[in-house]
Protein backbone atom coordinates (compact mmCIF):
# COMPACT_ATOMS: atom_id res chain seq x y z
CA UNK A 1 0.00 0.00 0.00
CA UNK A 2 1.40 3.39 -1.00
CA UNK A 3 2.07 6.03 1.64
CA UNK A 4 -0.29 8.39 -0.19
CA UNK A 5 -3.08 5.80 0.01
CA UNK A 6 -2.61 5.43 3.76
CA UNK A 7 -2.53 9.18 4.38
CA UNK A 8 -5.73 9.65 2.36
CA UNK A 9 -7.45 7.62 5.11
CA UNK A 10 -5.88 9.46 8.05
CA UNK A 11 -7.56 12.02 10.29
CA UNK A 12 -4.40 14.00 11.07
CA UNK A 13 -4.93 14.51 14.78
CA UNK A 14 -3.82 16.92 17.48
CA UNK A 15 -6.04 16.86 20.56
CA UNK A 16 -3.60 17.41 23.41
CA UNK A 17 -4.85 19.55 26.27
CA UNK A 18 -1.87 21.86 25.73
CA UNK A 19 -2.58 22.45 22.02
CA UNK A 20 -1.71 25.95 20.84
CA UNK A 21 -2.53 27.69 17.57
CA UNK A 22 1.08 27.08 16.48
CA UNK A 23 0.56 23.33 16.98
CA UNK A 24 -2.66 23.42 15.00
CA UNK A 25 -1.14 25.44 12.14
CA UNK A 26 1.62 22.83 11.88
CA UNK A 27 -0.76 19.91 11.47
CA UNK A 28 -2.96 21.89 9.08
CA UNK A 29 0.06 22.67 6.91
CA UNK A 30 1.02 18.99 6.97
CA UNK A 31 -2.53 17.93 6.12
CA UNK A 32 -2.55 20.20 3.08
CA UNK A 33 0.90 19.06 1.97
CA UNK A 34 0.28 15.34 2.41
CA UNK A 35 -3.44 15.20 1.53
CA UNK A 36 -4.81 13.60 4.68
CA UNK A 37 -8.54 12.93 4.91
CA UNK A 38 -9.07 15.63 7.58
CA UNK A 39 -7.47 17.51 10.40
CA UNK A 40 -8.87 16.42 13.76
CA UNK A 41 -8.64 19.35 16.16
CA UNK A 42 -10.16 20.85 19.31
CA UNK A 43 -13.26 22.80 18.35
CA UNK A 44 -11.99 26.16 19.62
CA UNK A 45 -9.62 26.33 16.64
CA UNK A 46 -12.17 25.68 13.89
CA UNK A 47 -12.95 29.36 13.08
CA UNK A 48 -9.24 30.20 12.76
CA UNK A 49 -8.64 27.19 10.50
CA UNK A 50 -11.59 28.19 8.33
CA UNK A 51 -10.28 31.73 8.06
CA UNK A 52 -6.74 30.70 7.11
CA UNK A 53 -7.26 27.53 5.06
CA UNK A 54 -10.80 27.78 3.73
CA UNK A 55 -11.80 24.94 1.42
CA UNK A 56 -8.31 23.42 1.25
CA UNK A 57 -8.94 21.42 4.42
CA UNK A 58 -11.71 19.22 5.79
CA UNK A 59 -12.08 19.92 9.49
CA UNK A 60 -13.10 17.27 12.01
CA UNK A 61 -13.56 17.75 15.74
CA UNK A 62 -14.55 15.87 18.87
CA UNK A 63 -17.71 16.12 20.99
CA UNK A 64 -18.16 14.95 24.59
CA UNK A 65 -14.45 14.26 24.58
CA UNK A 66 -12.82 12.29 26.09
CA UNK A 67 -15.16 10.93 28.79
CA UNK A 68 -18.51 10.94 26.98
CA UNK A 69 -20.64 11.37 30.09
CA UNK A 70 -21.81 14.96 29.75
CA UNK A 71 -25.52 15.30 29.09
CA UNK A 72 -27.02 14.96 25.63
CA UNK A 73 -28.01 18.63 25.46
CA UNK A 74 -24.36 19.60 25.92
CA UNK A 75 -23.28 17.27 23.11
CA UNK A 76 -25.98 18.68 20.85
CA UNK A 77 -24.89 22.26 21.58
CA UNK A 78 -21.23 21.37 21.05
CA UNK A 79 -22.02 19.67 17.75
CA UNK A 80 -24.21 22.49 16.48
CA UNK A 81 -21.52 25.08 17.21
CA UNK A 82 -18.76 23.01 15.60
CA UNK A 83 -20.83 22.54 12.44
CA UNK A 84 -21.73 26.24 12.33
CA UNK A 85 -18.03 27.12 12.64
CA UNK A 86 -17.10 24.89 9.70
CA UNK A 87 -16.52 21.31 10.86
CA UNK A 88 -17.63 18.70 8.34
CA UNK A 89 -16.99 15.65 10.52
CA UNK A 90 -17.86 15.03 14.18
CA UNK A 91 -16.30 12.34 16.39
CA UNK A 92 -18.56 11.94 19.42
CA UNK A 93 -17.87 9.84 22.52
CA UNK A 94 -20.76 7.66 23.67
CA UNK A 95 -21.93 7.68 27.26
CA UNK A 96 -19.86 4.68 28.30
CA UNK A 97 -21.49 4.31 31.71
CA UNK A 98 -24.96 4.19 30.16
CA UNK A 99 -23.82 1.49 27.75
CA UNK A 100 -22.29 -0.56 30.57
CA UNK A 101 -25.53 -0.20 32.55
CA UNK A 102 -27.47 -1.65 29.63
CA UNK A 103 -29.28 1.60 28.83
CA UNK A 104 -29.12 1.00 25.09
CA UNK A 105 -32.00 3.31 24.20
CA UNK A 106 -30.21 6.23 25.86
CA UNK A 107 -27.02 5.55 23.91
CA UNK A 108 -28.85 5.04 20.62
CA UNK A 109 -31.05 8.10 21.03
CA UNK A 110 -28.06 10.31 21.79
CA UNK A 111 -26.19 9.14 18.69
CA UNK A 112 -29.33 9.59 16.59
CA UNK A 113 -29.78 13.16 17.87
CA UNK A 114 -26.26 14.09 16.79
CA UNK A 115 -26.61 12.37 13.42
CA UNK A 116 -29.81 14.32 12.82
CA UNK A 117 -27.81 17.52 13.35
CA UNK A 118 -24.97 16.37 11.12
CA UNK A 119 -27.24 15.45 8.23
CA UNK A 120 -24.99 14.61 5.27
CA UNK A 121 -21.88 15.43 7.26
CA UNK A 122 -19.99 12.53 8.80
CA UNK A 123 -20.68 11.34 12.34
CA UNK A 124 -18.15 8.99 13.89
CA UNK A 125 -18.97 7.31 17.19
CA UNK A 126 -16.17 6.58 19.65
CA UNK A 127 -17.09 3.59 21.82
CA UNK A 128 -13.81 3.42 23.82
CA UNK A 129 -13.24 -0.33 23.53
CA UNK A 130 -10.69 -0.48 26.36
CA UNK A 131 -13.51 -0.07 28.88
CA UNK A 132 -15.93 -2.57 27.30
CA UNK A 133 -16.51 -6.31 27.47
CA UNK A 134 -17.04 -8.20 24.22
CA UNK A 135 -20.78 -8.22 24.88
CA UNK A 136 -20.75 -4.45 25.41
CA UNK A 137 -18.75 -3.92 22.20
CA UNK A 138 -21.41 -5.86 20.30
CA UNK A 139 -24.11 -3.77 21.95
CA UNK A 140 -22.25 -0.62 20.91
CA UNK A 141 -22.22 -1.84 17.30
CA UNK A 142 -25.99 -2.26 17.47
CA UNK A 143 -26.50 1.24 18.91
CA UNK A 144 -24.31 2.85 16.24
CA UNK A 145 -26.09 0.96 13.47
CA UNK A 146 -29.62 1.66 14.71
CA UNK A 147 -28.86 5.35 15.16
CA UNK A 148 -27.68 5.73 11.57
CA UNK A 149 -24.14 6.92 12.31
CA UNK A 150 -21.53 6.75 9.57
CA UNK A 151 -18.48 5.31 11.32
CA UNK A 152 -17.76 3.37 14.51
CA UNK A 153 -14.44 4.31 16.11
CA UNK A 154 -12.44 2.30 18.60
CA UNK A 155 -10.87 4.81 20.95
CA UNK A 156 -10.22 8.37 22.07
CA UNK A 157 -6.51 7.79 22.59
CA UNK A 158 -7.02 9.04 26.15
CA UNK A 159 -8.24 5.74 27.63
CA UNK A 160 -6.24 2.87 29.08
CA UNK A 161 -5.59 1.31 25.64
CA UNK A 162 -6.10 2.12 21.97
CA UNK A 163 -7.10 0.32 18.80
CA UNK A 164 -6.78 -3.46 18.51
CA UNK A 165 -7.23 -5.57 15.40
CA UNK A 166 -9.46 -8.03 17.25
CA UNK A 167 -11.92 -5.22 17.96
CA UNK A 168 -12.07 -4.33 14.27
CA UNK A 169 -12.74 -7.99 13.45
CA UNK A 170 -15.54 -8.00 16.04
CA UNK A 171 -17.02 -4.77 14.67
CA UNK A 172 -17.06 -6.24 11.15
CA UNK A 173 -19.31 -9.04 12.34
CA UNK A 174 -21.80 -6.83 14.15
CA UNK A 175 -22.13 -3.44 12.43
CA UNK A 176 -24.74 -2.77 9.78
CA UNK A 177 -23.92 -2.68 6.08
CA UNK A 178 -23.76 1.13 5.96
CA UNK A 179 -21.37 1.59 8.89
CA UNK A 180 -17.64 2.07 8.32
CA UNK A 181 -14.82 1.63 10.84
CA UNK A 182 -12.09 3.87 12.24
CA UNK A 183 -9.17 2.68 14.33
CA UNK A 184 -7.58 5.25 16.63
CA UNK A 185 -5.26 5.34 19.61
CA UNK A 186 -1.78 3.89 19.82
CA UNK A 187 -1.20 3.55 16.08
CA UNK A 188 2.43 4.48 15.56
CA UNK A 189 3.96 2.46 12.71
CA UNK A 190 3.39 2.03 8.99
CA UNK A 191 2.78 -1.68 9.57
CA UNK A 192 0.02 -0.96 12.09
CA UNK A 193 -1.67 1.55 9.79
CA UNK A 194 -1.62 -0.85 6.87
CA UNK A 195 -2.88 -3.73 9.01
CA UNK A 196 -5.93 -1.76 10.18
CA UNK A 197 -6.76 -0.65 6.63
CA UNK A 198 -6.40 -4.20 5.32
CA UNK A 199 -8.69 -5.38 8.13
CA UNK A 200 -11.44 -3.13 6.77
CA UNK A 201 -11.00 0.30 8.35
CA UNK A 202 -11.67 3.25 6.08
CA UNK A 203 -10.24 5.80 8.52
CA UNK A 204 -7.35 5.97 10.94
CA UNK A 205 -6.78 8.37 13.80
CA UNK A 206 -3.03 8.72 13.92
CA UNK A 207 -1.09 11.77 15.05
CA UNK A 208 2.15 10.10 13.95
CA UNK A 209 1.12 9.20 10.39
CA UNK A 210 2.65 12.15 8.55
CA UNK A 211 5.88 11.91 10.52
CA UNK A 212 6.17 8.18 9.78
CA UNK A 213 5.26 8.36 6.08
CA UNK A 214 6.48 11.75 4.83
CA UNK A 215 9.98 10.52 3.89
CA UNK A 216 8.48 8.00 1.46
CA UNK A 217 6.61 10.80 -0.31
CA UNK A 218 9.40 13.38 -0.17
CA UNK A 219 11.97 11.12 -1.86
C-alpha positions as CSV (number, residue, x, y, z in Angstrom):
1,X,0.0,0.0,0.0
2,X,1.4,3.4,-1.0
3,X,2.1,6.0,1.6
4,X,-0.3,8.4,-0.2
5,X,-3.1,5.8,0.0
6,X,-2.6,5.4,3.8
7,X,-2.5,9.2,4.4
8,X,-5.7,9.6,2.4
9,X,-7.5,7.6,5.1
10,X,-5.9,9.5,8.1
11,X,-7.6,12.0,10.3
12,X,-4.4,14.0,11.1
13,X,-4.9,14.5,14.8
14,X,-3.8,16.9,17.5
15,X,-6.0,16.9,20.6
16,X,-3.6,17.4,23.4
17,X,-4.8,19.5,26.3
18,X,-1.9,21.9,25.7
19,X,-2.6,22.4,22.0
20,X,-1.7,25.9,20.8
21,X,-2.5,27.7,17.6
22,X,1.1,27.1,16.5
23,X,0.6,23.3,17.0
24,X,-2.7,23.4,15.0
25,X,-1.1,25.4,12.1
26,X,1.6,22.8,11.9
27,X,-0.8,19.9,11.5
28,X,-3.0,21.9,9.1
29,X,0.1,22.7,6.9
30,X,1.0,19.0,7.0
31,X,-2.5,17.9,6.1
32,X,-2.5,20.2,3.1
33,X,0.9,19.1,2.0
34,X,0.3,15.3,2.4
35,X,-3.4,15.2,1.5
36,X,-4.8,13.6,4.7
37,X,-8.5,12.9,4.9
38,X,-9.1,15.6,7.6
39,X,-7.5,17.5,10.4
40,X,-8.9,16.4,13.8
41,X,-8.6,19.4,16.2
42,X,-10.2,20.9,19.3
43,X,-13.3,22.8,18.4
44,X,-12.0,26.2,19.6
45,X,-9.6,26.3,16.6
46,X,-12.2,25.7,13.9
47,X,-12.9,29.4,13.1
48,X,-9.2,30.2,12.8
49,X,-8.6,27.2,10.5
50,X,-11.6,28.2,8.3
51,X,-10.3,31.7,8.1
52,X,-6.7,30.7,7.1
53,X,-7.3,27.5,5.1
54,X,-10.8,27.8,3.7
55,X,-11.8,24.9,1.4
56,X,-8.3,23.4,1.3
57,X,-8.9,21.4,4.4
58,X,-11.7,19.2,5.8
59,X,-12.1,19.9,9.5
60,X,-13.1,17.3,12.0
61,X,-13.6,17.8,15.7
62,X,-14.6,15.9,18.9
63,X,-17.7,16.1,21.0
64,X,-18.2,14.9,24.6
65,X,-14.4,14.3,24.6
66,X,-12.8,12.3,26.1
67,X,-15.2,10.9,28.8
68,X,-18.5,10.9,27.0
69,X,-20.6,11.4,30.1
70,X,-21.8,15.0,29.8
71,X,-25.5,15.3,29.1
72,X,-27.0,15.0,25.6
73,X,-28.0,18.6,25.5
74,X,-24.4,19.6,25.9
75,X,-23.3,17.3,23.1
76,X,-26.0,18.7,20.8
77,X,-24.9,22.3,21.6
78,X,-21.2,21.4,21.0
79,X,-22.0,19.7,17.8
80,X,-24.2,22.5,16.5
81,X,-21.5,25.1,17.2
82,X,-18.8,23.0,15.6
83,X,-20.8,22.5,12.4
84,X,-21.7,26.2,12.3
85,X,-18.0,27.1,12.6
86,X,-17.1,24.9,9.7
87,X,-16.5,21.3,10.9
88,X,-17.6,18.7,8.3
89,X,-17.0,15.6,10.5
90,X,-17.9,15.0,14.2
91,X,-16.3,12.3,16.4
92,X,-18.6,11.9,19.4
93,X,-17.9,9.8,22.5
94,X,-20.8,7.7,23.7
95,X,-21.9,7.7,27.3
96,X,-19.9,4.7,28.3
97,X,-21.5,4.3,31.7
98,X,-25.0,4.2,30.2
99,X,-23.8,1.5,27.8
100,X,-22.3,-0.6,30.6
101,X,-25.5,-0.2,32.5
102,X,-27.5,-1.7,29.6
103,X,-29.3,1.6,28.8
104,X,-29.1,1.0,25.1
105,X,-32.0,3.3,24.2
106,X,-30.2,6.2,25.9
107,X,-27.0,5.5,23.9
108,X,-28.8,5.0,20.6
109,X,-31.1,8.1,21.0
110,X,-28.1,10.3,21.8
111,X,-26.2,9.1,18.7
112,X,-29.3,9.6,16.6
113,X,-29.8,13.2,17.9
114,X,-26.3,14.1,16.8
115,X,-26.6,12.4,13.4
116,X,-29.8,14.3,12.8
117,X,-27.8,17.5,13.4
118,X,-25.0,16.4,11.1
119,X,-27.2,15.5,8.2
120,X,-25.0,14.6,5.3
121,X,-21.9,15.4,7.3
122,X,-20.0,12.5,8.8
123,X,-20.7,11.3,12.3
124,X,-18.1,9.0,13.9
125,X,-19.0,7.3,17.2
126,X,-16.2,6.6,19.7
127,X,-17.1,3.6,21.8
128,X,-13.8,3.4,23.8
129,X,-13.2,-0.3,23.5
130,X,-10.7,-0.5,26.4
131,X,-13.5,-0.1,28.9
132,X,-15.9,-2.6,27.3
133,X,-16.5,-6.3,27.5
134,X,-17.0,-8.2,24.2
135,X,-20.8,-8.2,24.9
136,X,-20.8,-4.5,25.4
137,X,-18.8,-3.9,22.2
138,X,-21.4,-5.9,20.3
139,X,-24.1,-3.8,22.0
140,X,-22.3,-0.6,20.9
141,X,-22.2,-1.8,17.3
142,X,-26.0,-2.3,17.5
143,X,-26.5,1.2,18.9
144,X,-24.3,2.9,16.2
145,X,-26.1,1.0,13.5
146,X,-29.6,1.7,14.7
147,X,-28.9,5.4,15.2
148,X,-27.7,5.7,11.6
149,X,-24.1,6.9,12.3
150,X,-21.5,6.7,9.6
151,X,-18.5,5.3,11.3
152,X,-17.8,3.4,14.5
153,X,-14.4,4.3,16.1
154,X,-12.4,2.3,18.6
155,X,-10.9,4.8,21.0
156,X,-10.2,8.4,22.1
157,X,-6.5,7.8,22.6
158,X,-7.0,9.0,26.2
159,X,-8.2,5.7,27.6
160,X,-6.2,2.9,29.1
161,X,-5.6,1.3,25.6
162,X,-6.1,2.1,22.0
163,X,-7.1,0.3,18.8
164,X,-6.8,-3.5,18.5
165,X,-7.2,-5.6,15.4
166,X,-9.5,-8.0,17.3
167,X,-11.9,-5.2,18.0
168,X,-12.1,-4.3,14.3
169,X,-12.7,-8.0,13.5
170,X,-15.5,-8.0,16.0
171,X,-17.0,-4.8,14.7
172,X,-17.1,-6.2,11.2
173,X,-19.3,-9.0,12.3
174,X,-21.8,-6.8,14.2
175,X,-22.1,-3.4,12.4
176,X,-24.7,-2.8,9.8
177,X,-23.9,-2.7,6.1
178,X,-23.8,1.1,6.0
179,X,-21.4,1.6,8.9
180,X,-17.6,2.1,8.3
181,X,-14.8,1.6,10.8
182,X,-12.1,3.9,12.2
183,X,-9.2,2.7,14.3
184,X,-7.6,5.2,16.6
185,X,-5.3,5.3,19.6
186,X,-1.8,3.9,19.8
187,X,-1.2,3.5,16.1
188,X,2.4,4.5,15.6
189,X,4.0,2.5,12.7
190,X,3.4,2.0,9.0
191,X,2.8,-1.7,9.6
192,X,0.0,-1.0,12.1
193,X,-1.7,1.6,9.8
194,X,-1.6,-0.8,6.9
195,X,-2.9,-3.7,9.0
196,X,-5.9,-1.8,10.2
197,X,-6.8,-0.7,6.6
198,X,-6.4,-4.2,5.3
199,X,-8.7,-5.4,8.1
200,X,-11.4,-3.1,6.8
201,X,-11.0,0.3,8.3
202,X,-11.7,3.3,6.1
203,X,-10.2,5.8,8.5
204,X,-7.3,6.0,10.9
205,X,-6.8,8.4,13.8
206,X,-3.0,8.7,13.9
207,X,-1.1,11.8,15.1
208,X,2.2,10.1,14.0
209,X,1.1,9.2,10.4
210,X,2.6,12.1,8.6
211,X,5.9,11.9,10.5
212,X,6.2,8.2,9.8
213,X,5.3,8.4,6.1
214,X,6.5,11.7,4.8
215,X,10.0,10.5,3.9
216,X,8.5,8.0,1.5
217,X,6.6,10.8,-0.3
218,X,9.4,13.4,-0.2
219,X,12.0,11.1,-1.9
